[in-house]
Amino acid sequence: MKKIDTVLTHLVAHPIYAKLHQQECFRLIKEALPAPLQRGILFIYVKNRTLFFAVKHPAFKMEFDYKLSLIKNLLTTLPPLKEACAEHNIEHVKTFVSKFAPKPKPASETVPHYRERAEGTFAVKTDDDALKAAFEALKETIGDNLDR
């Protein structure tokens, strides 16, 4: 019985599934980068021996440009990256701000819902009928909130 790792390795080795091999290379590159840089990446691709990073914001582009030597160093020194990305012959690394960056979601106003902590079990000791009726209504409201 073959293990799933063996089957996947054979599938990725086929020329038909070259895109899978390419995506594995990109995944390893992304994982090798520091966490702040990872969050800024929208997508990665290779064209004409140049590795392109599409980033979300111009600030991420400045950060990538600042750490360009780190990225090139990772590509040449880490063995898993060298093996996975060997067929791409990456010589240059460039970044650009993508126009396809997701729009920030507007803050939605929601009413907070809290679990009722009161149980509605209390005794009313008064002679005032209006006050007794108000407390009975309060007990019913608390009981209704407990059912939710």
C-alpha positions in Angstrom: 0.0 0.0 0.0 1.4 3.4 -1.0 1.4 6.3 1.3 -0.3 9.5 0.3 3.1 11.4 0.3 4.4 9.0 -2.3 1.4 9.3 -4.5 1.4 13.1 -4.3 5.2 13.2 -5.1 4.6 11.1 -8.2 1.7 13.3 -9.3 3.7 16.5 -8.9 6.6 15.0 -10.9 4.3 14.6 -14.0 4.5 17.5 -16.5 0.7 17.6 -16.6 0.8 18.8 -13.0 3.6 21.3 -13.3 1.4 24.0 -11.8 1.2 22.0 -8.6 5.0 21.9 -8.4 5.1 25.7 -9.0 2.5 26.3 -6.3 4.5 24.2 -3.9 7.6 26.4 -4.7 5.5 29.6 -4.0 4.1 28.1 -0.7 7.6 27.3 0.5 8.8 30.8 -0.4 5.9 32.4 1.4 6.5 30.3 4.5 10.2 31.2 4.6 9.4 34.9 4.8 8.8 36.7 8.1 5.2 36.8 9.3 4.6 40.6 8.5 5.7 40.1 4.9 3.5 37.0 4.6 0.4 39.0 5.5 1.1 41.5 2.7 1.3 39.0 -0.2 -1.7 38.6 -2.5 -0.1 36.2 -5.0 3.2 35.2 -6.4 4.2 34.2 -9.9 7.3 33.7 -12.1 7.8 35.2 -15.5 11.1 35.4 -17.5 13.2 34.2 -14.6 11.8 37.0 -12.4 9.9 36.2 -9.2 7.0 38.7 -8.8 5.2 39.4 -5.5 1.9 41.1 -5.7 1.3 43.0 -2.4 -1.8 44.6 -0.9 -0.5 48.0 0.0 2.4 50.4 -0.9 3.8 50.0 2.6 4.3 46.3 2.0 6.0 47.1 -1.3 8.5 49.4 0.6 9.1 46.6 3.1 9.7 44.0 0.4 12.1 46.4 -1.4 13.9 46.9 1.9 14.3 43.2 2.5 15.1 42.2 -1.1 18.5 40.9 -0.2 16.9 38.6 2.5 14.5 37.1 -0.1 17.3 36.5 -2.6 19.4 35.0 0.2 16.5 32.6 1.2 16.2 31.4 -2.4 19.8 30.5 -2.7 20.5 29.1 0.8 17.5 27.1 1.9 17.7 23.5 0.5 13.9 22.9 0.3 13.6 26.2 -1.7 16.5 25.4 -3.9 15.0 22.0 -4.8 11.4 23.1 -5.2 12.3 26.2 -7.3 15.2 24.9 -9.3 13.3 24.6 -12.5 12.3 28.3 -12.5 15.9 29.6 -12.5 14.9 32.7 -10.5 17.4 35.5 -11.1 15.5 38.6 -10.1 12.8 39.5 -7.5 10.3 42.3 -8.0 7.3 43.5 -6.1 4.3 45.6 -7.2 1.1 46.8 -5.6 -1.9 44.9 -7.1 -5.0 46.7 -8.1 -6.9 43.5 -7.1 -6.4 44.1 -3.3 -9.5 43.3 -1.3 -11.5 46.3 -0.2 -11.6 46.8 3.6 -15.0 45.7 5.0 -17.0 48.5 6.6 -17.5 48.1 10.3 -21.0 46.7 10.9 -22.9 48.0 13.8 -24.3 45.1 15.8 -26.2 45.0 19.0 -24.3 43.0 21.6 -26.2 40.1 23.1 -25.4 38.9 26.5 -26.5 35.8 28.4 -29.0 36.6 31.1 -27.3 36.1 34.5 -30.4 36.7 36.6 -32.8 33.9 37.3 -35.9 35.9 38.3 -36.3 34.2 41.6 -36.8 36.9 44.2 -39.5 37.7 46.8 -41.4 41.0 46.7 -42.4 42.2 50.2 -44.5 45.4 49.7 -48.1 46.4 50.0 -48.0 48.6 46.9 -49.9 46.9 44.1 -48.3 49.0 41.4 -44.8 48.0 42.6 -45.8 44.3 42.8 -47.1 44.4 39.2 -43.8 46.0 38.1 -41.8 43.3 39.8 -44.0 40.6 38.3 -43.4 42.1 34.8 -39.7 42.1 35.5 -39.8 38.4 36.5 -41.6 37.6 33.2 -39.0 39.5 31.2 -36.1 37.7 32.9 -37.8 34.3 32.4 -38.3 35.1 28.6 -34.6 36.0 28.4 -33.6 32.8 30.0 -35.4 30.8 27.3 -33.3 32.2 24.5 
